Amino acid sequence: MKQLESDDPFELVAVPRAEDIDLATDSETARCLIEEYALSGFAATEVADLFTTAQYSMPHAIYQRRGPDFVVSLIKEVFGINR
């Protein structure tokens, strides 16, 4: 195994996405994120909090573009919560 060096990257680096993302792309991306968090054991309310927190850049960007109703609707679908 390779020895660690002082300049080895140890943190995730995000790459900004274009702002002109269509609804279908945001829907699919958000659904995948929600499913991943759900499978990791997050509750629906915890997933919703991730979308409103700027630290989680991709979910937050979707939340800013599409609004809370969009995100809540997808969370309810994924978690099987009745409207």
PANUMI-146450 format. One record per residue: x, y, z of N, C-alpha, C in turn; residue number from 1. Coordinates in nm, 4 decimals. Layout:
BEGIN
n_u / n_v / n_w / ca_u / ca_v / ca_w / c_u / c_v / c_w / num
X / Y / Z / X / Y / Z / X / Y / Z / NUM
...
% end
This chain:
BEGIN
n_u / n_v / n_w / ca_u / ca_v / ca_w / c_u / c_v / c_w / num
0.0826 / -0.1166 / 0.0000 / 0.0000 / 0.0000 / 0.0000 / 0.0883 / 0.1247 / 0.0000 / 1
0.0464 / 0.2251 / -0.0740 / 0.1221 / 0.3494 / -0.0870 / 0.1222 / 0.4279 / 0.0447 / 2
0.2350 / 0.4850 / 0.0792 / 0.2454 / 0.5708 / 0.1970 / 0.1699 / 0.7019 / 0.1716 / 3
0.1025 / 0.7526 / 0.2756 / 0.0339 / 0.8806 / 0.2628 / 0.1348 / 0.9935 / 0.2561 / 4
0.1069 / 1.0889 / 0.1698 / 0.1925 / 1.2056 / 0.1562 / 0.1160 / 1.3293 / 0.2022 / 5
0.1875 / 1.4322 / 0.2419 / 0.1245 / 1.5519 / 0.2979 / 0.0314 / 1.6216 / 0.1983 / 6
0.0547 / 1.6052 / 0.0688 / -0.0303 / 1.6734 / -0.0294 / -0.1401 / 1.5828 / -0.0862 / 7
-0.1591 / 1.4622 / -0.0291 / -0.2685 / 1.3752 / -0.0723 / -0.4017 / 1.4379 / -0.0324 / 8
-0.4998 / 1.4358 / -0.1217 / -0.6302 / 1.4945 / -0.0867 / -0.7064 / 1.4033 / 0.0096 / 9
-0.7553 / 1.4598 / 0.1186 / -0.8289 / 1.3836 / 0.2192 / -0.9741 / 1.4287 / 0.2320 / 10
-1.0164 / 1.5226 / 0.1523 / -1.1525 / 1.5706 / 0.1634 / -1.2199 / 1.5717 / 0.0273 / 11
-1.3532 / 1.5644 / 0.0307 / -1.4299 / 1.5693 / -0.0921 / -1.4233 / 1.7097 / -0.1503 / 12
-1.4187 / 1.7167 / -0.2813 / -1.4167 / 1.8447 / -0.3493 / -1.5370 / 1.8478 / -0.4429 / 13
-1.6220 / 1.9458 / -0.4243 / -1.7412 / 1.9586 / -0.5078 / -1.7094 / 2.0402 / -0.6315 / 14
-1.7765 / 2.0079 / -0.7396 / -1.7631 / 2.0821 / -0.8636 / -1.8978 / 2.1468 / -0.8924 / 15
-1.9012 / 2.2786 / -0.9098 / -2.0295 / 2.3442 / -0.9349 / -2.0932 / 2.2967 / -1.0655 / 16
-2.2249 / 2.2920 / -1.0638 / -2.2995 / 2.2527 / -1.1832 / -2.3589 / 2.3765 / -1.2482 / 17
-2.3906 / 2.3646 / -1.3749 / -2.4530 / 2.4757 / -1.4468 / -2.5873 / 2.5097 / -1.3843 / 18
-2.6268 / 2.6355 / -1.3910 / -2.7518 / 2.6791 / -1.3295 / -2.8751 / 2.6517 / -1.4166 / 19
-2.8579 / 2.6237 / -1.5426 / -2.9724 / 2.6016 / -1.6320 / -3.0082 / 2.4528 / -1.6410 / 20
-3.0357 / 2.3931 / -1.5261 / -3.0670 / 2.2509 / -1.5182 / -3.2173 / 2.2332 / -1.5321 / 21
-3.2574 / 2.1388 / -1.6152 / -3.4005 / 2.1198 / -1.6386 / -3.4673 / 2.0445 / -1.5241 / 22
-3.5986 / 2.0480 / -1.5236 / -3.6778 / 1.9887 / -1.4172 / -3.6550 / 1.8380 / -1.4066 / 23
-3.6460 / 1.7695 / -1.5198 / -3.6261 / 1.6242 / -1.5185 / -3.4941 / 1.5866 / -1.4516 / 24
-3.3900 / 1.6622 / -1.4783 / -3.2598 / 1.6346 / -1.4179 / -3.2640 / 1.6579 / -1.2673 / 25
-3.3247 / 1.7706 / -1.2267 / -3.3366 / 1.7971 / -1.0831 / -3.4221 / 1.6902 / -1.0141 / 26
-3.5281 / 1.6461 / -1.0783 / -3.6146 / 1.5429 / -1.0199 / -3.5388 / 1.4126 / -0.9977 / 27
-3.4673 / 1.3695 / -1.0993 / -3.3929 / 1.2441 / -1.0902 / -3.2799 / 1.2539 / -0.9879 / 28
-3.2082 / 1.3651 / -0.9890 / -3.0985 / 1.3843 / -0.8947 / -3.1501 / 1.3879 / -0.7509 / 29
-3.2553 / 1.4655 / -0.7279 / -3.3112 / 1.4763 / -0.5929 / -3.3634 / 1.3417 / -0.5448 / 30
-3.4324 / 1.2695 / -0.6318 / -3.4853 / 1.1378 / -0.5940 / -3.3710 / 1.0432 / -0.5557 / 31
-3.2641 / 1.0435 / -0.6330 / -3.1491 / 0.9573 / -0.6010 / -3.0866 / 0.9955 / -0.4672 / 32
-3.0733 / 1.1256 / -0.4421 / -3.0177 / 1.1703 / -0.3141 / -3.1081 / 1.1277 / -0.1983 / 33
-3.2367 / 1.1488 / -0.2136 / -3.3324 / 1.1125 / -0.1088 / -3.3287 / 0.9624 / -0.0825 / 34
-3.3284 / 0.8825 / -0.1889 / -3.3228 / 0.7365 / -0.1732 / -3.1941 / 0.6943 / -0.1023 / 35
-3.0836 / 0.7558 / -0.1383 / -2.9548 / 0.7213 / -0.0764 / -2.9561 / 0.7523 / 0.0726 / 36
-3.0049 / 0.8701 / 0.1081 / -3.0132 / 0.9053 / 0.2498 / -3.1107 / 0.8141 / 0.3233 / 37
-3.2225 / 0.7824 / 0.2611 / -3.3211 / 0.6935 / 0.3236 / -3.2604 / 0.5556 / 0.3489 / 38
-3.1890 / 0.5037 / 0.2514 / -3.1254 / 0.3729 / 0.2670 / -3.0132 / 0.3757 / 0.3715 / 39
-2.9602 / 0.4946 / 0.3983 / -2.8557 / 0.5097 / 0.4996 / -2.9133 / 0.5254 / 0.6397 / 40
-3.0463 / 0.5269 / 0.6497 / -3.1099 / 0.5331 / 0.7805 / -3.1622 / 0.6683 / 0.8229 / 41
-3.1559 / 0.7665 / 0.7348 / -3.2080 / 0.8985 / 0.7677 / -3.3605 / 0.8959 / 0.7693 / 42
-3.4211 / 0.9705 / 0.8599 / -3.5663 / 0.9890 / 0.8617 / -3.6035 / 1.0957 / 0.7586 / 43
-3.7300 / 1.0979 / 0.7205 / -3.7765 / 1.1947 / 0.6207 / -3.7466 / 1.3384 / 0.6638 / 44
-3.7670 / 1.3684 / 0.7907 / -3.7406 / 1.5047 / 0.8390 / -3.5919 / 1.5391 / 0.8331 / 45
-3.5071 / 1.4406 / 0.8569 / -3.3627 / 1.4640 / 0.8479 / -3.3208 / 1.4898 / 0.7036 / 46
-3.3809 / 1.4171 / 0.6103 / -3.3497 / 1.4395 / 0.4688 / -3.3948 / 1.5790 / 0.4273 / 47
-3.5130 / 1.6189 / 0.4714 / -3.5626 / 1.7533 / 0.4399 / -3.4664 / 1.8596 / 0.4922 / 48
-3.4124 / 1.8378 / 0.6105 / -3.3169 / 1.9331 / 0.6679 / -3.1909 / 1.9452 / 0.5831 / 49
-3.1471 / 1.8354 / 0.5226 / -3.0271 / 1.8400 / 0.4381 / -3.0474 / 1.9334 / 0.3192 / 50
-3.1680 / 1.9322 / 0.2627 / -3.1967 / 2.0158 / 0.1468 / -3.1989 / 2.1645 / 0.1829 / 51
-3.2257 / 2.1965 / 0.3077 / -3.2318 / 2.3372 / 0.3484 / -3.1007 / 2.3878 / 0.4068 / 52
-3.0011 / 2.3011 / 0.4132 / -2.8719 / 2.3371 / 0.4710 / -2.7698 / 2.3613 / 0.3604 / 53
-2.7153 / 2.4816 / 0.3574 / -2.6210 / 2.5195 / 0.2511 / -2.4961 / 2.4324 / 0.2483 / 54
-2.4609 / 2.3706 / 0.3598 / -2.3425 / 2.2842 / 0.3654 / -2.3550 / 2.1668 / 0.2683 / 55
-2.4765 / 2.1216 / 0.2419 / -2.5018 / 2.0125 / 0.1464 / -2.5347 / 2.0770 / 0.0124 / 56
-2.4325 / 2.1097 / -0.0624 / -2.4468 / 2.1984 / -0.1786 / -2.5406 / 2.1474 / -0.2874 / 57
-2.5341 / 2.0202 / -0.3211 / -2.6201 / 1.9723 / -0.4299 / -2.7675 / 1.9696 / -0.3896 / 58
-2.8030 / 1.9075 / -0.2765 / -2.9435 / 1.9130 / -0.2372 / -2.9924 / 2.0564 / -0.2161 / 59
-2.9076 / 2.1400 / -0.1587 / -2.9479 / 2.2784 / -0.1319 / -2.9702 / 2.3554 / -0.2618 / 60
-2.8869 / 2.3318 / -0.3617 / -2.9044 / 2.3988 / -0.4911 / -3.0380 / 2.3596 / -0.5544 / 61
-3.0735 / 2.2326 / -0.5441 / -3.2028 / 2.1873 / -0.5964 / -3.3158 / 2.2549 / -0.5195 / 62
-3.3038 / 2.2612 / -0.3890 / -3.4036 / 2.3267 / -0.3044 / -3.4203 / 2.4736 / -0.3444 / 63
-3.3107 / 2.5415 / -0.3696 / -3.3172 / 2.6823 / -0.4082 / -3.3808 / 2.7012 / -0.5459 / 64
-3.3505 / 2.6105 / -0.6396 / -3.4067 / 2.6227 / -0.7744 / -3.5547 / 2.5866 / -0.7785 / 65
-3.5931 / 2.4806 / -0.7056 / -3.7279 / 2.4237 / -0.7216 / -3.8227 / 2.4538 / -0.6067 / 66
-3.7696 / 2.4919 / -0.4928 / -3.8536 / 2.5296 / -0.3801 / -3.8899 / 2.4142 / -0.2887 / 67
-3.9469 / 2.4492 / -0.1727 / -3.9774 / 2.3477 / -0.0718 / -4.0857 / 2.2482 / -0.1146 / 68
-4.1861 / 2.2922 / -0.1878 / -4.2937 / 2.2002 / -0.2286 / -4.2406 / 2.0870 / -0.3161 / 69
-4.1482 / 2.1196 / -0.4044 / -4.0864 / 2.0207 / -0.4921 / -4.0135 / 1.9147 / -0.4100 / 70
-3.9321 / 1.9602 / -0.3154 / -3.8523 / 1.8695 / -0.2332 / -3.9418 / 1.7849 / -0.1425 / 71
-4.0356 / 1.8475 / -0.0764 / -4.1248 / 1.7746 / 0.0144 / -4.2046 / 1.6692 / -0.0613 / 72
-4.2492 / 1.7019 / -0.1807 / -4.3248 / 1.6061 / -0.2619 / -4.2414 / 1.4814 / -0.2926 / 73
-4.1169 / 1.5001 / -0.3316 / -4.0296 / 1.3861 / -0.3614 / -3.9982 / 1.3050 / -0.2363 / 74
-3.9754 / 1.3732 / -0.1249 / -3.9481 / 1.3029 / 0.0005 / -4.0682 / 1.2169 / 0.0390 / 75
-4.1876 / 1.2727 / 0.0256 / -4.3087 / 1.1953 / 0.0579 / -4.3229 / 1.0746 / -0.0328 / 76
-4.2926 / 1.0901 / -0.1615 / -4.2999 / 0.9763 / -0.2544 / -4.2021 / 0.8676 / -0.2147 / 77
-4.0778 / 0.9058 / -0.1913 / -3.9732 / 0.8084 / -0.1605 / -4.0024 / 0.7352 / -0.0284 / 78
-4.0473 / 0.8100 / 0.0705 / -4.0735 / 0.7509 / 0.2019 / -4.2134 / 0.6897 / 0.2128 / 79
-4.2950 / 0.7046 / 0.1084 / -4.4294 / 0.6467 / 0.1104 / -4.5227 / 0.7159 / 0.2075 / 80
-4.5029 / 0.8462 / 0.2217 / -4.5878 / 0.9240 / 0.3128 / -4.7060 / 0.9777 / 0.2327 / 81
-4.8272 / 0.9567 / 0.2861 / -4.9467 / 1.0090 / 0.2202 / -4.9453 / 1.1595 / 0.2255 / 82
-4.9957 / 1.2173 / 0.1215 / -4.9978 / 1.3639 / 0.1121 / -5.0948 / 1.4186 / 0.2059 / 83
% end
